[in-house]
């Protein structure tokens, strides 16, 4: 088992070959594929979230035609970059999407204090709103945190009980920060950055993480792992991330991949046999 816990299949980087990218992700490894069991595709605004749901539903239909078991699930929300666009209508639209049976989470939401493409106060407001929505609809929240470790942790701690704990996506903190996230019942998702030789802090986190709390992701089309660094990322490449993490930990790759896949299913409350 192997799951990409965070990708953006709706983005325009995949418009020319989205179907081929999905087929490649699910194809057997011995046929040049990723051998994935599932992909979680993440919305970044209302339209993106609608597209994520559409992609997941289309994959279900495709599976029925070609007797493929691997599946795609959607997470719906608004990225901090687009927090300035969030209105009541946006929140109502995301809430409506959350009723779809293929939707397994709310997000990604959080704070991005690196680029600040939305005003910080609007980021906080959207963050609060989506945390509350996560609690209301009882779906795990997917957290975006860039250059905002202390700020995000403060919000998650203060508002504990108002949301459904989920995943810290593309983890970028140190081990002390990771421990605090674990104490809040979050899972830690490891991106392709772990394959970068200079990512020593992330290597340390990966080495220490409990095997029942680690997830793997691509964040495709971004952050491609070695040996594809600098190119478009895609879900099939998550295998390279998992292999690098296994080497760092001294684990058998297949064992770690299966553990992370089971963690992903548990985090998103997915029953593959439902």
C-alpha positions as CSV (number, residue, x, y, z in Angstrom):
1,X,0.0,0.0,0.0
2,X,1.1,3.5,-0.8
3,X,-0.9,6.8,-0.7
4,X,-0.2,10.3,-1.8
5,X,-1.9,12.2,1.1
6,X,-1.7,15.6,-0.5
7,X,-1.8,16.5,-4.2
8,X,-3.5,19.2,-6.4
9,X,-4.7,17.3,-9.4
10,X,-7.1,20.1,-10.4
11,X,-4.3,22.7,-11.1
12,X,-3.6,23.8,-14.7
13,X,-0.2,22.1,-14.7
14,X,-2.2,18.9,-15.2
15,X,-4.7,20.1,-17.8
16,X,-2.9,18.5,-20.8
17,X,-2.3,15.0,-19.3
18,X,-4.3,14.7,-16.0
19,X,-5.7,11.3,-17.0
20,X,-2.3,10.0,-17.9
21,X,-0.9,11.3,-14.6
22,X,-3.6,9.5,-12.7
23,X,-3.1,6.3,-14.7
24,X,0.7,6.5,-14.1
25,X,0.2,6.9,-10.3
26,X,-2.0,3.8,-10.1
27,X,-0.1,1.6,-12.5
28,X,2.0,-1.2,-11.1
29,X,5.6,-0.4,-10.2
30,X,6.9,-3.1,-12.6
31,X,5.1,-1.3,-15.4
32,X,6.7,2.0,-14.6
33,X,3.9,3.3,-12.4
34,X,3.7,4.5,-8.8
35,X,1.8,1.6,-7.5
36,X,-0.5,3.9,-5.4
37,X,-3.5,2.7,-3.5
38,X,-5.1,6.2,-3.3
39,X,-4.6,9.9,-3.8
40,X,-6.0,12.7,-1.7
41,X,-6.5,15.8,-4.0
42,X,-6.8,19.1,-2.2
43,X,-8.8,22.2,-3.0
44,X,-7.3,25.7,-2.7
45,X,-10.4,27.8,-3.3
46,X,-14.1,27.2,-3.9
47,X,-13.8,26.4,-7.7
48,X,-10.7,24.3,-7.1
49,X,-12.5,22.4,-4.4
50,X,-15.4,21.8,-6.8
51,X,-12.9,20.5,-9.4
52,X,-11.3,18.2,-6.8
53,X,-14.6,16.6,-6.0
54,X,-15.3,16.3,-9.7
55,X,-12.0,14.5,-10.3
56,X,-12.6,12.1,-7.4
57,X,-16.1,11.3,-8.7
58,X,-14.9,10.8,-12.2
59,X,-12.2,8.4,-11.0
60,X,-14.9,6.3,-9.3
61,X,-16.7,6.0,-12.6
62,X,-13.4,5.2,-14.4
63,X,-12.7,2.5,-11.8
64,X,-16.0,0.8,-12.5
65,X,-15.2,0.7,-16.2
66,X,-11.7,-0.7,-16.0
67,X,-12.0,-2.7,-12.7
68,X,-9.4,-0.6,-11.0
69,X,-9.5,-0.5,-7.2
70,X,-7.3,2.5,-6.5
71,X,-9.2,5.6,-5.7
72,X,-9.1,9.4,-5.4
73,X,-10.6,11.4,-2.5
74,X,-11.1,15.2,-2.1
75,X,-10.4,17.7,0.6
76,X,-12.2,21.0,0.2
77,X,-11.3,24.5,1.5
78,X,-9.4,27.7,0.8
79,X,-5.6,28.1,0.8
80,X,-4.2,31.0,2.9
81,X,-3.1,32.6,-0.3
82,X,-6.7,33.0,-1.3
83,X,-8.1,33.9,2.2
84,X,-9.0,37.4,1.0
85,X,-11.6,35.8,-1.3
86,X,-13.5,34.0,1.5
87,X,-17.1,35.2,2.1
88,X,-20.1,33.6,3.6
89,X,-21.0,32.3,0.2
90,X,-17.6,30.7,0.0
91,X,-18.0,29.0,3.4
92,X,-21.6,27.8,2.4
93,X,-20.2,26.4,-0.8
94,X,-17.4,24.5,0.9
95,X,-19.9,23.2,3.5
96,X,-22.2,22.0,0.8
97,X,-19.3,20.2,-1.0
98,X,-18.4,18.5,2.3
99,X,-21.6,16.5,2.1
100,X,-20.2,14.6,-1.0
101,X,-19.2,11.1,0.0
102,X,-15.8,11.4,-1.7
103,X,-14.9,14.5,0.5
104,X,-12.8,13.4,3.4
105,X,-11.4,16.6,4.9
106,X,-11.5,20.4,5.2
107,X,-8.6,22.5,3.9
108,X,-6.0,23.3,3.2
109,X,-6.3,26.1,5.6
110,X,-3.8,27.9,7.9
111,X,-1.3,30.7,7.7
112,X,1.3,31.6,5.1
113,X,3.5,34.4,6.5
114,X,6.2,33.9,3.9
115,X,4.5,35.2,0.8
116,X,1.5,36.9,2.5
117,X,-0.6,36.9,-0.7
118,X,-3.6,37.6,1.5
119,X,-3.6,40.1,4.3
120,X,-2.6,38.4,7.6
121,X,-5.9,39.4,9.3
122,X,-7.9,37.8,6.5
123,X,-5.8,34.6,6.8
124,X,-6.6,34.4,10.5
125,X,-10.3,34.9,9.9
126,X,-10.4,32.2,7.2
127,X,-8.4,29.9,9.4
128,X,-10.8,30.3,12.3
129,X,-13.8,29.8,10.0
130,X,-12.5,26.6,8.4
131,X,-11.4,25.2,11.8
132,X,-15.0,25.7,13.0
133,X,-16.4,24.1,9.8
134,X,-14.1,21.1,10.3
135,X,-15.6,20.7,13.8
136,X,-19.2,21.2,12.6
137,X,-19.1,18.7,9.7
138,X,-16.7,16.4,11.7
139,X,-14.1,16.1,8.9
140,X,-10.3,16.3,9.7
141,X,-8.6,19.6,8.9
142,X,-5.6,19.8,6.7
143,X,-3.2,22.6,7.9
144,X,-0.9,24.8,5.7
145,X,1.9,26.3,7.8
146,X,4.7,28.3,6.1
147,X,6.9,30.5,8.2
148,X,4.2,30.4,10.8
149,X,4.9,27.5,13.2
150,X,4.4,29.4,16.4
151,X,1.3,31.3,15.1
152,X,-0.4,28.2,13.7
153,X,0.3,26.2,16.9
154,X,-1.1,29.0,19.0
155,X,-4.3,29.0,17.1
156,X,-4.6,25.2,17.1
157,X,-4.0,25.1,20.9
158,X,-6.4,27.9,21.8
159,X,-9.2,26.5,19.6
160,X,-8.7,22.9,20.5
161,X,-12.1,21.3,20.7
162,X,-13.6,23.5,17.9
163,X,-12.1,21.4,15.1
164,X,-11.5,17.9,14.0
165,X,-7.7,17.2,14.2
166,X,-6.2,16.0,11.0
167,X,-2.9,16.6,9.2
168,X,0.0,19.1,9.3
169,X,0.7,19.2,5.6
170,X,4.2,19.6,4.2
171,X,5.8,19.6,7.6
172,X,8.6,22.2,8.0
173,X,9.3,22.5,11.7
174,X,11.8,20.9,14.0
175,X,11.2,17.9,16.3
176,X,10.1,20.1,19.3
177,X,7.4,21.6,17.0
178,X,6.4,18.1,15.7
179,X,5.9,16.9,19.3
180,X,3.5,19.7,20.0
181,X,1.5,18.9,16.9
182,X,1.4,15.3,17.9
183,X,0.1,16.3,21.3
184,X,-2.8,18.0,19.5
185,X,-3.6,14.7,17.8
186,X,-2.3,15.7,14.4
187,X,-0.6,13.5,11.9
188,X,2.6,14.7,10.2
189,X,2.8,14.6,6.4
190,X,6.3,14.4,4.9
191,X,6.9,16.0,1.4
192,X,9.6,15.4,-1.2
193,X,11.9,17.9,0.6
194,X,13.0,14.9,2.7
195,X,14.9,13.7,-0.4
196,X,17.0,16.9,-0.4
197,X,20.5,16.3,1.2
198,X,20.5,19.6,3.1
199,X,17.1,19.1,4.7
200,X,18.7,17.9,8.0
201,X,16.0,19.3,10.3
202,X,13.3,17.4,8.4
203,X,15.5,14.3,8.4
204,X,15.7,14.5,12.2
205,X,11.9,14.7,12.4
206,X,11.4,11.8,10.1
207,X,13.8,9.7,12.1
208,X,11.9,10.4,15.4
209,X,8.3,10.3,14.2
210,X,6.2,7.4,15.6
211,X,5.4,5.0,12.7
212,X,1.7,5.5,13.5
213,X,1.8,9.2,12.8
214,X,3.7,9.6,9.6
215,X,2.1,10.3,6.2
216,X,3.7,10.9,2.8
217,X,2.7,13.5,0.2
218,X,3.8,15.1,-3.1
219,X,2.1,18.4,-2.9
220,X,2.0,17.9,-6.7
221,X,2.7,19.7,-9.0
222,X,5.1,21.4,-6.5
223,X,8.2,20.2,-4.5
224,X,9.2,17.3,-6.7
225,X,11.6,14.9,-4.9
226,X,15.0,13.9,-6.1
227,X,15.6,12.7,-8.8
228,X,12.9,14.9,-10.3
229,X,13.7,18.1,-8.4
230,X,12.9,21.2,-10.3
231,X,10.4,19.4,-12.6
232,X,6.7,19.1,-12.3
233,X,5.8,16.8,-9.4
234,X,3.1,14.1,-9.7
235,X,1.6,11.5,-7.3
236,X,3.6,8.6,-8.7
237,X,6.7,10.3,-7.3
238,X,5.6,9.9,-3.7
239,X,7.4,6.5,-3.8
240,X,10.7,8.4,-3.8
241,X,9.8,10.3,-0.7
242,X,8.8,7.1,1.1
243,X,12.0,5.4,0.1
244,X,14.1,8.3,1.3
245,X,12.3,8.3,4.6
246,X,12.7,4.6,5.1
247,X,16.4,4.9,4.5
248,X,16.7,7.7,7.0
249,X,14.8,5.7,9.6
250,X,16.5,2.4,8.8
251,X,13.1,0.8,8.0
252,X,12.0,-1.6,5.3
253,X,10.5,0.6,2.6
254,X,7.4,-1.6,2.1
255,X,6.7,-1.7,5.8
256,X,6.9,2.0,6.2
257,X,4.8,2.7,3.1
258,X,2.1,0.4,4.4
259,X,2.2,2.0,7.8
260,X,1.9,5.5,6.3
261,X,-0.9,4.4,4.0
262,X,-2.9,2.9,7.0
263,X,-2.3,6.2,8.8
264,X,-3.7,8.1,5.9
265,X,-6.8,6.0,5.8
266,X,-7.2,6.4,9.6
267,X,-6.5,10.2,9.5
268,X,-9.2,10.8,6.8
269,X,-11.5,8.0,8.1
270,X,-11.5,6.2,4.7
271,X,-12.8,2.7,4.4
272,X,-11.4,1.3,1.1
273,X,-13.8,-1.5,1.2
274,X,-16.9,0.6,1.9
